[in-house]
Amino acid sequence: MNLNTKKIFQKAENGRYAIPQLNVSSADQMKAVVKAAEKLRSPIMFGTSEGESGFLGMEQAVVLANFYEKKTGLPVILNADHTKSLEKVKQYLDAGYNSIHFDGSLLPYEENLELTKKAVKMCREVSEDISVEGELGQIGGTGSSKVFEEKIEIKDEYLTDPKQALEFVETTGVDRLGVSIGNMHGISKVAMPKLDMQRLSELQETLKGKCVLVLHGASGIPDEDVKKSVELGIRKINVNTELRVVFSSAIKEKLEEGEITPYKFIAPAQEKMQKVVEEKMLICGSNGKA
């Protein structure tokens, strides 16, 4: 993965499309993402949370990402999603990740500012090519990528303030900023929150290209709203819960039929996950951009 990931996002900014980050926790899921990207000639972006990388293995994820970059000829971004500590940032960098998301959004603002600034410095010392993401504002769902039975409240004070965002970006030097505009982690069966497009427009106008904007928690958001957010400046769309649901549901269906051969219940799950990934790439407009 010897590429400048900052340039990949700058290309998306110039082309006014978004790159979907597809979260994975196994080699089987990575393969599903790659098949979709090969078919649509889209850049590949794997995301691994601390839990996902803990299960898959940081070094193993890097080896697989490097293999797929060489095999497909497509650009591959491997992002450390929602990294909560500087110690973890170092571990991801040592392993060879080429994209880091430091998430201090639940910390007091000044602490988030200082820690994110340190995370950026750590990444820059390894390589200027590494794209670094910060997060400001509180995203609904408390970081849980799951299906909720209840409605998730998004309070006004959770939303990212444009003026504060400008200070945050200029002080920390992040390349990407995860923002809260009514989005949530997970899917609510009752009602998904509405995205505040006006606030997104204000963020884009205030930041004026100083960084690219990221939409976390895109699972369950209507396709038209995601497309609109891309039109208004979102350049990275995070998808996790939808992939987990379709993958696990397909496996469950086969197991309930009595299937016990792993490749016979994993392959259908890969196929269904691949289809969802293809849909996300088309919605984001990353198809044909590799």
N, C-alpha and C positions, 0 to 999 in steps of 0.2 A: 504493500500500500504506500508506495513512494510517490504520493501526489500531494499537491497543495489543496487541502480541503477548503481553505478560504476562497480560492478561485472558483471552486465548484459552486459555492453559494453566490459568489459575485456574478457568475454566469447566469444563475437562476434569477438574480435581481435584474440583470440586463434584459433577460428574455421574458421576464414577468410570469414565471411559473414557479411552482414549489417542488421541493424534493420530499417525498414521503419517507419518514423514518418508520421502518417496520420492526417492532420489537420481537426478539427471538430469545428462546432459552434452550434450544437444542439444535443439533446439526440437521435434523429432519426439517425444522422450520426454516433454517437458513437456505436449504435446498429449494424449498417452495418459493422463497423470495427471489432467488437467483433465476429460477425457471421463468418467473413472470418478467423479470428485468431483461432476460435474453430475448424473450418473445417481443417485448415492446421497445427494446433498445433504450432502456432508462438507466440512469445512474442507480447504483445500489447503495442503500443506506440501512445498515443494521443498527438497531439500538439494543443495548443490554442494560437493564437496571442493575443495582447492586445485587439483588436476589438472583436475577437471571444469569449474570456473569459468575456469581458464586456457584451456581449449579453447572453451567456450561464450562466454566474455567476461562479466565482472562486470556491466558496464553493459547489455549485451544481455539478460542474465538478469533484471535489474530491469525493463527495458522490457517484456519478455514477461510477467513476473509482474503488473505494473501493468495491462497490457492484459487479462489473463485475469480479474483482480479486477473490472475495470469491465464486461467482457463477461458474466461469470457471476453477479455479485452475491454471490459466495462470498468469505469471508475467505481471503486468501492470505498465507502465511508463506514468506519466502525466507531460508533458513538457511545461513550460511557454516559448513560442516561441517569439523571437525578443523583449525581454523586454528592454525598452529604459532608464529606470531610476532605481535608487536604492530604491526609494519609492515603485515602483511597485514590485521589487524583494521581499521586506519585505511583501507586501500584499500577494503575491503568497506563500511565506513560511508560513505565518500565516494561510493561507487557508489550507495548507497541501500538496502542490505540492511536488513531489519527484525528480524533475529535473528542472533546471533553465537554460535558454539561455539568457545571457546578451549581447545585441548587441550594441556595441559602434563603429561599423565599419565606420560610416560616420563622426565620430569625429576625430580631430587631433590625431595622433598616441599616443602621451604621455598621452592625456586625456583618450583615450580608455584603455590604459594600466592601469592607476591608478584606473579608475572606475571599470574595470573588476576585478582587484585585490581586491577591496573592496567588490564587489559582491560575490566573492569566499569566502572571510572571513565571510561574513554574512551567507552564506549557511553552512559553516563548523561549525559555532557556533550553528546552529540548529541541524545538524547531519552530521557526516562524511560519511554517506551513500548516500548523495545527489550528483548526477552527475551534474557538472556545465560546461556549454559551453560558449566559447567566440567566437568572430568573427573578422577576420582580412582580409582586402582587401575589395574592393567594388564589390558587386554582381549586375549584370545588372538588369534592370527593376525597379530600385528605390524602391524595396520592395513591388511592386504592384503585387498581385497574380491575374492577369487577362489576357485576350486574347488581344494581341496587333495587330493592323493592319499593323504596320511598323516593319522594322528590327531594333533590339536593338543592338547598338554598344557596344562592350566590348573593352575598351582601355587597352593597355599593363600596364598602371600605376594602373589599377583596380586590377590586379592579385596579389595574396599573395606572398610575397617575403619569400623564405625559411629561410634565416638567421634571418630576422626580426621575423618570426614565432617562431623560436627557442627561441629568447629572450622573446617574448611575453608569451609563454607557461611556461618557467622557472620562469619568474617574477610573473605572475598572479596565477599559480598553477591550471589552468583549466584542466578538465578531457577530454574535447572535444574541437575541434577547427573547426569552420565553415570557409571554405576556398573559395577563388575566383580563379577558374581555367577555366573561360570561361562560367560558369553557369549563369543563370538569373532567376529572379522570374517572373512567368507568362509564357505564350506561345506566340510566334510570328507566325502569319499566313504566313509571308513572308519567314523567314529563321531562324532556331534555331542556336545559336552559337555552335562552336565546342569546345569540352573540350580539354584542354591542358594536355595531359597525361604525357608528359615529365616533366611538372612542378609538377604534382601530385607525380610522382616518386621521384623527388628531395625533395619535402616536406616530404614524407614518410622516405626517407633516412636520411634527416637532423634531423628530430624529433626522429627517432629511438625508437618508442614506448613510448615516454614521454606523449602522449595523443592519443586519437583516432580522426580520421578525419571525417568531416561531409560535405556532398554535399547538399547544399540548391538549390532550384529551379530545381528539377529533372523532373518536369512536361514537357512533350514535347521532352525530350532528348531520342534519340533512345535507345531501350532496350539493344542492344549490347554495346553501350557506357557506360550505367549504369553498366552493368555486368563487363566491363573492369575496370571501376573505383573501383568497389568492389575488383577485383583481385589485384589492385594496392594500396589498403589500406583504402578505404572509408568504414566506419563502421556504418554510419547512413545516410539514404537517406530521404530527406524531400519531401513530395508530398502534394500539396494543390490544385493548379489550376485545374488539371485533375479531382479531386474529385468534385470541385465546378461545373465544366462544365457538367459532367455526371449527377449529382444530380439535378441541376436546369433544364437541358434540358428534363429530364424524367418528371419532374413536369409540365413544360410548355406544353409538348406534351399531357398530360392527361387533363390539364385545357382547352387546345384548343379543345379537344374532348367534352367539356362540363361537365366534371367530377367536382363535388363540394364537395364530401365526402373526408375529409382530409386523412384518412387511405388508401383510394383507389388511391390517387395520390402520397402519400408519400411512400407506400410500393414498387411500381415499381422503385422509385428513390433509395430506399435502396438496392434493388436487383442489380441494375446496378452499384451502388457504390461499393457494396460488391465484384462484379466481378473484378472491377479495383483494389481493395485492394488485392484480391487474386493474381492477376497478379504481383503486386508490391512485394508481399512477396516471390513469386517464383523467381522473378528476383534477389532479394536481397539475396535469400538463407536462409531466416529466418524460412522457413517451417520445422517443426519437431524439432525446437531448443528450444521449451518452456520447 
